[in-house]
Amino acid sequence: MEENILDCVIVGSGPSGFTAAIYAARADLKPELYTGLEPGGQLTTTTEVDNFPGYPAGITGPEMMMDLQKQAERFDTKVHYEMITKAEFSKEEGGIHKLYAGNKEILAKSVIISTGATAKYLGLDDEKKYNGGGVSACATCDGFFYRGKDVVVVGAGDTAAEEATYLSKLVNKVTMLVRKGEFRASKAMIHRVENTPNIEVKFHHELIGIEGENNLVERAVVINNQTQEKSTVDVHGIFIAIGHKPNTDIFAGQIDLDENGYIATEKGSTRTNLPGVFAAGDVQDHIYRQAITAAGSGCMAAMDAEKYLAELH
Ligand SMILES: Cc1cc2nc3c(=O)[nH]c(=O)nc-3n(C[C@H](O)[C@H](O)[C@H](O)COP(=O)(O)OP(=O)(O)OC[C@H]3O[C@@H](n4cnc5c(N)ncnc54)[C@H](O)[C@@H]3O)c2cc1C
């Protein structure tokens, strides 16, 4: 029996995966897309998306992702509601890559990895309770909603320093909670934080709870971990900025990752170190992390895959 070798398999169903699918399908690559455990990706966990071009009145994350899926399916993308559990990539030009969804083996000439990244949270029950009601892991996405208000930023690294300085331009006051007695951020970022008058840094302080009515944040409950003294900070928004984890565990050891575990791609392209394997979206981007940039790189990945396949013939 002849083996079914697909031209293009897409792993992940966020904005990058579905955009790659639209472009790959329209280039006649007959893509098959595996959604993973979170069909639609990170945006399905948010309410309003106000910054994706083309939606003048904004749109909810789940609706936007359903639109993207419908558009991909209009061009005959086959969507599988399954998770890829293992990958065996070929290192040869024109080699056949093997992916597994449990016991099912999938053979492909090209693979687009768009498995995204997951924001890290502290693990407090209140983070879940107030998610969508004032707790966020993305200042660029949600800062706008807190214009003129007070917010807390949790974290000590470059991400936290960047989120705090970004928010300081929009909000009335930013209180940064730093667990240790010093930042982990670069000197330049620390300097920016220290020179921003409406950022107050509370060293040795940790977020331990959130209070508010109707699941809307009103107060951050904090503890000074040196004196054990508890207090509250009146705020409307709490930004958790302790980093992201790229979803690359199943690819580790087979494909080149950068020092933070993101898939390494050639500058200006989505090519990885393996021929026929491309990466798009947050899984290869720890800087921009937006739906539009993920979608843009999904388009690039499909075009890179199409070119790769064309050059094999
Ligand atoms: C709460 C929240 C609000 C946000 N708001 C905005 C906003 O307003 N505007 C904006 O531009 N951006 C926003 N973002 C950021 C935006 O969601 C991301 O930048 C974008 O979703 C990244 O897209 P992606 O395609 O890289 O992957 P993701 O959306 O991260 O999706 C990854 C996909 O990969 C799948 N996957 C993972 N592992 C596997 C596997 N082994 N097999 C198969 N599939 C797998 C998952 O199921 C998922 O479908 C927000 C993020 C969050 C968390």
The ligand as a Gaussian input file, in Angstrom:
#p B3LYP/6-31G(d) Opt

LIG

0 1
 C       -5.178000      36.537000      27.736000
 C       -4.467000      36.936000      26.452000
 C       -4.908000      38.044000      25.759000
 C       -4.285000      38.427000      24.583000
 N       -4.754000      39.512000      23.915000
 C       -4.197000      39.848000      22.732000
 C       -4.714000      40.953000      21.980000
 O       -5.655000      41.632000      22.400000
 N       -4.119000      41.235000      20.793000
 C       -3.055000      40.511000      20.311000
 O       -2.584000      40.799000      19.214000
 N       -2.539000      39.484000      21.009000
 C       -3.080000      39.139000      22.199000
 N       -2.560000      38.092000      22.919000
 C       -1.378000      37.404000      22.377000
 C       -1.813000      36.416000      21.278000
 O       -2.845000      35.609000      21.773000
 C       -0.654000      35.561000      20.824000
 O        0.417000      36.380000      20.388000
 C       -1.055000      34.655000      19.674000
 O       -2.174000      33.874000      20.021000
 C        0.073000      33.729000      19.267000
 O       -0.393000      32.931000      18.246000
 P        0.300000      31.561000      17.855000
 O       -0.330000      31.154000      16.573000
 O        1.761000      31.683000      17.906000
 O       -0.072000      30.488000      18.958000
 P       -1.086000      30.338000      20.163000
 O       -2.238000      31.241000      20.090000
 O       -0.237000      30.315000      21.381000
 O       -1.629000      28.864000      19.890000
 C       -0.803000      27.747000      19.987000
 C       -1.559000      26.580000      19.432000
 O       -0.706000      25.426000      19.409000
 C       -1.421000      24.314000      19.847000
 N       -0.463000      23.324000      20.310000
 C        0.466000      23.408000      21.287000
 N        1.124000      22.239000      21.409000
 C        0.614000      21.417000      20.454000
 C        0.861000      20.066000      20.074000
 N        1.787000      19.333000      20.692000
 N        0.139000      19.527000      19.061000
 C       -0.795000      20.262000      18.407000
 N       -1.077000      21.542000      18.728000
 C       -0.384000      22.088000      19.745000
 C       -2.363000      24.853000      20.906000
 O       -3.450000      23.969000      21.129000
 C       -2.797000      26.167000      20.225000
 O       -3.830000      25.925000      19.340000
 C       -3.165000      37.688000      24.097000
 C       -2.705000      36.566000      24.802000
 C       -3.354000      36.199000      25.968000
 C       -2.864000      34.972000      26.717000

